[in-house]
Amino acid sequence: MAPGLVEEKNEEQIETVPKRLPKGVVLGPDGKPCRSCTSVASWFAMAKKSPASTSSTTTTTATADVPTYPPDCPPDVEQLGRSSWTLLHSITASYPVSPSPQLQSETKTFIHTFSKLYPCWYCASDFQAWMKADGNAPRVSSRDEFGSWMCEAHNAVNVKLGKKEFDCGKWEERWRTGWKDGRCD
Protein backbone atom coordinates (compact mmCIF):
# COMPACT_ATOMS: atom_id res chain seq x y z
CA MET A 1 0.00 0.00 0.00
CA ALA A 2 1.31 3.48 -0.81
CA PRO A 3 2.27 5.75 2.13
CA GLY A 4 -0.55 8.05 3.18
CA LEU A 5 -3.29 5.71 2.02
CA VAL A 6 -5.71 3.70 4.10
CA GLU A 7 -8.00 0.97 2.94
CA GLU A 8 -11.77 1.33 3.24
CA LYS A 9 -14.15 -1.55 2.72
CA ASN A 10 -17.89 -1.68 2.71
CA GLU A 11 -20.09 -4.75 2.74
CA GLU A 12 -20.68 -4.64 -1.01
CA GLN A 13 -17.03 -4.24 -1.97
CA ILE A 14 -14.45 -6.96 -2.09
CA GLU A 15 -11.70 -4.70 -3.41
CA THR A 16 -10.24 -1.91 -1.31
CA VAL A 17 -10.67 1.74 -2.17
CA PRO A 18 -7.73 3.93 -1.20
CA LYS A 19 -8.59 7.04 0.80
CA ARG A 20 -6.11 9.89 0.88
CA LEU A 21 -5.08 11.05 4.30
CA PRO A 22 -4.38 14.71 5.09
CA LYS A 23 -0.80 15.86 4.65
CA GLY A 24 1.31 14.98 7.66
CA VAL A 25 -0.65 11.93 8.82
CA VAL A 26 1.74 9.01 9.11
CA LEU A 27 0.50 5.45 9.40
CA GLY A 28 2.08 3.13 11.94
CA PRO A 29 3.21 -0.41 11.19
CA ASP A 30 -0.31 -1.54 12.19
CA GLY A 31 -1.84 0.58 9.40
CA LYS A 32 -3.45 3.02 11.82
CA PRO A 33 -2.45 6.67 12.14
CA CYS A 34 0.60 6.99 14.40
CA ARG A 35 0.03 9.54 17.18
CA SER A 36 3.76 10.05 17.79
CA CYS A 37 4.42 10.59 14.07
CA THR A 38 1.53 12.95 13.31
CA SER A 39 1.06 16.63 14.16
CA VAL A 40 -2.00 17.92 16.00
CA ALA A 41 -2.99 19.95 12.93
CA SER A 42 -2.97 16.78 10.82
CA TRP A 43 -5.09 14.97 13.43
CA PHE A 44 -7.65 17.77 13.24
CA ALA A 45 -7.62 17.65 9.44
CA MET A 46 -8.09 13.89 9.50
CA ALA A 47 -11.01 14.18 11.91
CA LYS A 48 -12.34 17.16 9.92
CA LYS A 49 -12.60 19.14 13.12
CA SER A 50 -11.72 22.73 13.64
CA PRO A 51 -9.78 23.52 16.79
CA ALA A 52 -12.70 25.61 18.07
CA SER A 53 -15.03 22.60 17.92
CA THR A 54 -12.90 20.54 20.29
CA SER A 55 -11.66 20.83 23.83
CA SER A 56 -8.18 21.71 22.57
CA THR A 57 -6.53 25.05 22.85
CA THR A 58 -5.02 27.12 20.07
CA THR A 59 -1.75 28.96 20.06
CA THR A 60 -1.62 32.11 17.98
CA THR A 61 1.39 32.57 15.75
CA ALA A 62 2.34 35.35 13.37
CA THR A 63 0.86 33.41 10.46
CA ALA A 64 -2.08 31.40 11.78
CA ASP A 65 -3.76 29.67 14.68
CA VAL A 66 -2.00 26.40 15.40
CA PRO A 67 -4.11 23.75 17.13
CA THR A 68 -2.69 22.16 20.24
CA TYR A 69 -3.94 19.57 22.68
CA PRO A 70 -4.12 20.31 26.41
CA PRO A 71 -0.72 19.94 28.10
CA ASP A 72 -1.67 16.67 29.82
CA CYS A 73 -2.24 14.84 26.50
CA PRO A 74 0.41 12.67 24.79
CA PRO A 75 2.78 14.73 22.63
CA ASP A 76 2.37 15.02 18.89
CA VAL A 77 5.32 14.67 16.52
CA GLU A 78 6.27 18.36 16.75
CA GLN A 79 6.24 18.57 20.55
CA LEU A 80 8.08 15.25 20.78
CA GLY A 81 10.72 16.49 18.32
CA ARG A 82 11.28 19.81 20.09
CA SER A 83 11.58 18.09 23.48
CA SER A 84 13.92 15.43 22.12
CA TRP A 85 16.23 17.92 20.43
CA THR A 86 16.31 19.98 23.63
CA LEU A 87 17.36 16.91 25.61
CA LEU A 88 19.95 15.78 23.06
CA HIS A 89 21.55 19.22 22.65
CA SER A 90 21.59 19.64 26.44
CA ILE A 91 23.40 16.32 26.76
CA THR A 92 26.05 17.46 24.27
CA ALA A 93 26.43 20.76 26.15
CA SER A 94 27.23 18.95 29.40
CA TYR A 95 29.41 16.30 27.75
CA PRO A 96 33.03 16.28 28.97
CA VAL A 97 35.66 18.13 26.97
CA SER A 98 37.78 14.95 27.01
CA PRO A 99 35.52 11.95 27.70
CA SER A 100 36.96 8.60 28.68
CA PRO A 101 36.95 5.80 26.09
CA GLN A 102 34.24 4.08 28.17
CA LEU A 103 31.98 7.16 28.12
CA GLN A 104 32.53 7.53 24.37
CA SER A 105 31.42 3.93 23.87
CA GLU A 106 28.41 4.38 26.16
CA THR A 107 27.43 7.59 24.36
CA LYS A 108 27.47 5.87 20.97
CA THR A 109 25.37 3.06 22.45
CA PHE A 110 22.95 5.63 23.88
CA ILE A 111 22.51 7.41 20.54
CA HIS A 112 21.92 4.14 18.69
CA THR A 113 19.50 2.91 21.36
CA PHE A 114 17.70 6.27 21.38
CA SER A 115 17.22 5.97 17.61
CA LYS A 116 15.61 2.55 18.08
CA LEU A 117 13.36 3.53 20.98
CA TYR A 118 12.18 6.89 19.58
CA PRO A 119 8.35 6.89 19.69
CA CYS A 120 7.85 7.98 16.06
CA TRP A 121 8.82 4.84 14.15
CA TYR A 122 9.21 6.77 10.88
CA CYS A 123 11.52 9.36 12.46
CA ALA A 124 13.46 6.60 14.23
CA SER A 125 14.12 4.60 11.08
CA ASP A 126 15.03 7.77 9.17
CA PHE A 127 17.56 8.75 11.86
CA GLN A 128 19.02 5.24 11.89
CA ALA A 129 19.46 5.37 8.11
CA TRP A 130 21.06 8.83 8.32
CA MET A 131 23.59 7.58 10.90
CA LYS A 132 24.53 4.65 8.64
CA ALA A 133 25.37 6.97 5.72
CA ASP A 134 29.02 7.89 5.13
CA GLY A 135 30.31 10.42 7.64
CA ASN A 136 27.20 10.41 9.83
CA ALA A 137 28.20 7.94 12.56
CA PRO A 138 28.09 9.60 16.00
CA ARG A 139 31.28 11.54 16.72
CA VAL A 140 31.85 11.61 20.46
CA SER A 141 35.59 12.03 21.12
CA SER A 142 35.08 15.53 22.60
CA ARG A 143 32.32 17.95 23.60
CA ASP A 144 32.95 20.12 20.56
CA GLU A 145 32.88 17.15 18.18
CA PHE A 146 29.70 15.72 19.75
CA GLY A 147 27.97 19.12 19.78
CA SER A 148 28.85 19.72 16.12
CA TRP A 149 27.66 16.21 15.17
CA MET A 150 24.35 16.72 16.99
CA CYS A 151 23.86 20.05 15.23
CA GLU A 152 24.54 18.39 11.86
CA ALA A 153 22.03 15.64 12.70
CA HIS A 154 19.42 18.24 13.67
CA ASN A 155 20.09 20.23 10.50
CA ALA A 156 19.62 17.09 8.39
CA VAL A 157 16.12 16.78 9.88
CA ASN A 158 15.46 20.50 9.43
CA VAL A 159 16.34 20.25 5.72
CA LYS A 160 13.90 17.33 5.29
CA LEU A 161 11.18 19.35 7.03
CA GLY A 162 11.86 22.47 4.96
CA LYS A 163 13.10 24.39 8.00
CA LYS A 164 16.04 26.76 8.22
CA GLU A 165 19.43 25.27 9.08
CA PHE A 166 21.20 26.38 12.23
CA ASP A 167 24.77 27.71 12.11
CA CYS A 168 26.64 24.81 13.75
CA GLY A 169 29.50 27.15 14.61
CA LYS A 170 27.15 28.59 17.27
CA TRP A 171 25.92 25.34 18.84
CA GLU A 172 27.78 25.91 22.12
CA GLU A 173 26.50 29.46 22.47
CA ARG A 174 22.93 28.24 21.89
CA TRP A 175 23.03 25.18 24.16
CA ARG A 176 25.83 25.68 26.70
CA THR A 177 27.19 29.15 27.38
CA GLY A 178 24.37 31.42 26.26
CA TRP A 179 24.43 34.12 23.62
CA LYS A 180 27.31 36.60 23.57
CA ASP A 181 24.86 39.53 23.77
CA GLY A 182 24.11 38.56 27.37
CA ARG A 183 20.38 37.88 27.00
CA CYS A 184 20.80 34.52 28.77
CA ASP A 185 22.70 35.96 31.74
BELCORJO-V89346 format. One record per run of one state. SS is the DSSP state (a for helix, b for strand, c for the rest). FROM is the first residue (numbers start at 0). TO is the last residue. If there is no record, write none. Layout:
# BELCORJO-V89346
SS:FROM:TO, SS:FROM:TO
This chain:
# BELCORJO-V89346
c:0:3, b:4:7, c:8:15, b:16:19, c:20:25, b:26:26, c:27:31, b:32:32, c:33:33, a:34:36, c:37:38, a:39:46, c:47:49, a:50:52, c:53:55, b:56:59, c:60:63, b:64:67, c:68:75, a:76:93, c:94:99, a:100:116, c:117:119, a:120:131, c:132:141, a:142:159, c:160:166, a:167:176, c:177:184
